[in-house]
Amino acid sequence: MVVEDLTGSGEYRQWLGDIELVMEVTAISRARKDTGEMISKIHGEIEGAAANQAVILYSDAEHSADNEYGTLPHVIEAKPGGVLHFKGSGGEDVFVKRVNHPGTQAQPFMRPALTAAQRFIGNG
């Protein structure tokens, strides 16, 4: 598909919509699903006018970057006067003021969405 032949047309807008859909579906399929928050915060949009349109994919979940790139070991502390709560390995409730988190392995979901869009464009 030659993009220059379509700019400003409804067909071009549809093509961008297809790219947006490929990116959004790929990101959602790769994102963490344990609480549902991550997948509910992934959004795609088409911005701009005519030949200056762009597909924008973003996640406004608080831990998006941590999931995409992973984290190093770090300390997590409760807010003043509060406690952290989680389930222990035996399912018991655990309440502490501070934990040494071992870090998180990267779970990319946005970069694979870009790769999927690049493949789609190349095959378009």
C-alpha positions as CSV (number, residue, x, y, z in Angstrom):
1,M,0.0,0.0,0.0
2,V,1.4,3.4,-1.0
3,V,0.6,5.8,1.9
4,E,1.0,8.9,-0.2
5,D,-1.9,7.8,-2.5
6,L,-4.3,7.7,0.5
7,T,-3.5,10.7,2.7
8,G,-6.6,12.7,3.5
9,S,-8.9,10.0,2.3
10,G,-11.3,7.8,4.2
11,E,-9.3,4.8,3.1
12,Y,-6.2,6.3,4.8
13,R,-8.2,6.9,8.0
14,Q,-9.4,3.2,7.9
15,W,-5.8,2.0,7.3
16,L,-4.7,4.0,10.4
17,G,-7.6,2.5,12.3
18,D,-6.5,-1.0,11.3
19,I,-3.0,-0.2,12.6
20,E,-4.4,1.2,15.9
21,L,-6.5,-2.0,16.3
22,V,-3.4,-4.3,15.6
23,M,-1.4,-2.3,18.2
24,E,-4.1,-2.3,20.9
25,V,-5.0,-6.0,20.5
26,T,-1.3,-6.9,20.7
27,A,-0.7,-4.8,23.8
28,I,-3.8,-6.1,25.6
29,S,-2.9,-9.7,24.7
30,R,0.7,-9.3,26.1
31,A,-0.2,-7.2,29.2
32,R,-0.5,-8.6,32.7
33,K,-4.0,-9.7,33.5
34,D,-3.8,-10.5,37.2
35,T,-6.0,-7.6,38.3
36,G,-7.3,-6.4,35.0
37,E,-6.0,-2.9,35.7
38,M,-3.2,-3.0,33.1
39,I,-5.4,-4.1,30.2
40,S,-8.2,-1.6,31.1
41,K,-5.7,1.3,30.9
42,I,-4.4,0.6,27.3
43,H,-5.8,3.0,24.8
44,G,-5.2,3.7,21.1
45,E,-6.1,6.9,19.3
46,I,-5.7,8.5,15.9
47,E,-4.6,12.1,16.2
48,G,-4.0,14.9,13.7
49,A,-5.5,15.8,10.4
50,A,-5.0,14.7,6.8
51,A,-1.4,13.6,6.1
52,N,-0.3,14.6,9.6
53,Q,-2.3,11.9,11.3
54,A,-0.6,9.5,13.7
55,V,-1.6,6.4,15.7
56,I,-1.0,6.9,19.4
57,L,-0.9,3.9,21.8
58,Y,-0.5,4.5,25.5
59,S,-1.1,2.9,28.9
60,D,-2.0,5.1,31.8
61,A,-1.7,2.4,34.4
62,E,0.6,3.4,37.2
63,H,3.0,0.5,36.8
64,S,3.2,0.4,33.0
65,A,6.9,1.3,32.7
66,D,7.8,-1.2,35.5
67,N,6.0,-3.9,33.6
68,E,7.4,-3.0,30.2
69,Y,11.1,-2.7,31.3
70,G,11.2,-4.5,34.7
71,T,12.6,-3.2,37.9
72,L,15.8,-3.6,40.0
73,P,15.5,-4.8,43.6
74,H,14.0,-2.0,45.7
75,V,12.4,-1.2,49.1
76,I,8.7,-0.7,49.4
77,E,7.5,1.2,52.4
78,A,4.0,1.8,53.8
79,K,2.6,5.3,53.8
80,P,3.1,7.0,57.2
81,G,0.8,5.4,59.8
82,G,-0.1,2.6,57.4
83,V,0.9,-1.0,56.6
84,L,1.5,-3.1,53.5
85,H,-0.8,-6.0,53.1
86,F,-0.3,-9.1,50.9
87,K,-0.9,-12.9,51.0
88,G,2.0,-15.0,52.2
89,S,3.1,-18.2,50.4
90,G,0.7,-20.2,52.5
91,G,-2.2,-17.9,51.7
92,E,-2.1,-16.2,55.1
93,D,-2.5,-12.4,55.4
94,V,0.8,-10.6,56.0
95,F,1.0,-7.0,57.3
96,V,4.4,-5.2,57.4
97,K,5.7,-1.7,57.3
98,R,8.5,-2.4,54.8
99,V,9.6,-5.1,52.3
100,N,12.7,-5.7,50.2
101,H,11.2,-6.3,46.8
102,P,13.5,-8.6,44.6
103,G,12.6,-6.7,41.5
104,T,10.4,-7.5,38.6
105,Q,11.3,-9.2,35.3
106,A,10.3,-7.2,32.2
107,Q,7.0,-8.1,30.7
108,P,6.9,-6.1,27.5
109,F,3.5,-5.3,26.0
110,M,3.9,-2.0,24.2
111,R,7.1,-2.8,22.3
112,P,5.6,-5.9,20.8
113,A,2.6,-3.8,19.8
114,L,4.9,-1.5,17.8
115,T,6.6,-4.6,16.2
116,A,3.1,-5.9,15.2
117,A,2.2,-2.6,13.6
118,Q,5.5,-2.5,11.7
119,R,4.7,-6.0,10.4
120,F,1.2,-5.0,9.5
121,I,2.5,-1.9,7.6
122,G,5.1,-4.0,5.8
123,N,2.4,-6.4,4.7
124,G,-0.2,-3.8,4.0
